[in-house]
Amino acid sequence: MTSETDPFDPNDAGWAPIEDEGFIAHVGPVHRRASDGAYAFRAEQKHANLIGVVHGGMLMSFADRALGETAMRAADGANCVTIQLEMKFIDVGRLGDWIGIRPLVVKRTGSLVFMRGEVREGSRLLASADGVWKILRRRPD
């Protein structure tokens, strides 16, 4: 477990914060490591639920963003939208944890991207995510 006493600096390990003025700006920062396509965030007090562990909604938002960005790269940069996301919660994330996911493209068709990922804190499995993203096509002008 990474904690406040373990001053892990994501910038030293190749992580870069995702620049986003939308929803992720409120719950982030979320980081991405380009070398392997992994995503991570440091669990903070703002991510806590009523019992003081990471809220499931944060884990879902995190997985949705990571898998969604990866789906768009798999769709050659086309915009994609989540049409289905299933999460199974297995263990709790604790405040101070460095929580990560490495999205996996299961299959891409002409109009869909099927994704999978495991949300982890180190070797501890916190949740699994499976989802489907719709590849959007621009309408002719």
N, C-alpha and C positions, 0 to 999 in steps of 0.2 A: 504494500500500500504506500502510496506517495502522500505525504502529509505536510503540514505547515513547517515541521522541523526538517523536512527534506526539500530544500529549495530548488526543485527541478525547474529549469528555465526552458520553456518550449522553444524559444528562439535559438538556443544553443544546440538543439537536437533536430534542426531542420523544419520546425513547425512555423507556420505563418498564420496570423489571424485572418479570418474571412472578413472582408470589408462588405458591410451590408447595413443600410440605414433602415431596413424594415424590421420585421419581427426578431430576427437573430440579434440585432443590436440591443434589444431589451433583455434577452436571456443569455447572451454571450458574455465574453467572447468564445467563439468556436474556432479551433485551429485546424489547419490541414497540412499534411506533410506530402509534398509532391512526389517524393521518391517512391512511395508505395501506395499513395492514394488514401492513406488513413486519415481519420478525423478524431479530434479529442477536445475535451473541455475540462477545466478545473471546477469541481463541484464547490459552490460557494453557498453562503447562507441564503441568498435569494433563490436558490434551487431547492430549498428544503420544503418538505411537507409538514403536516401537523405533528409528526412524531420525530422530526429532526433528521430524516434521511432524504436522499434525492427523490423529488416528486416524479412519479411515473410519467406525467405529462412532459416533463423536461426530457426524460429519456426518449419518449416518442418524438418530440420535436427535434431532438438531436439526430435520431435515426432517420427521420423523414428528410432532414436537410442533407445529411451525408449520402444517403441512398439516392435522393433526388438529383443532387449535383452529379453524381456518378452516372446516373441514368442519362442525363443530358450529354455527358461526354460520350457515352456509348451510342447515343443517337446523333453523333457527329455535330454536336452543338445546338441541335434543335431544342426548343422549349419543350419541357415535359411537365405533366401534372400528375400528382398522386391520385390513382383511382381506387387503390386498396392498400392498406397497411395493417399488418397483424403483428402484435407484440405479445411475447410471452415473458413475464417477469419472473426471474429465477432467484435473484439475490438483491440485496439493497446496495445502493451507492451511498457512500458516507461523505460528509463534508470534508473537503481537502483532497479527495480522490482525484486522480487524473484518469478520466473515463474516456475510453476510445472505442472506435469501430473501424473495421476495414471492409468497406462495401464490396460485394461480389456480384457481378453481372451473371445471372443464371442463363438468360437467353434474351436475345433481341430479335423481334420480328419487324415487319414493315411499319407497324403502328404501336407496338408495345415493348416495354423493357421490363423484364422480370428480375427482381433484385433480392438479395439476402445479405444479412449481416449479423454479427454477434457483438453486443455491447459488453465491454469488459473493463475491469479495473485490474491491470496486470494480468495474471492468469485466472482471475475470478470472473466467471460468467455471470453477468447481471441480467441480461435479457437477450432474446433472439428476435430478429425482425425479418419479415418476409413481405414483399409488396410488389405492386404492379404500377408502372408509370405509363401514361398515354403520351405518345409522341405527337405534338401539335404541328400541324401544317398551316402555313400562312395561306390565307385566301388570296386569290389573284386580285390585284388592284384594278 
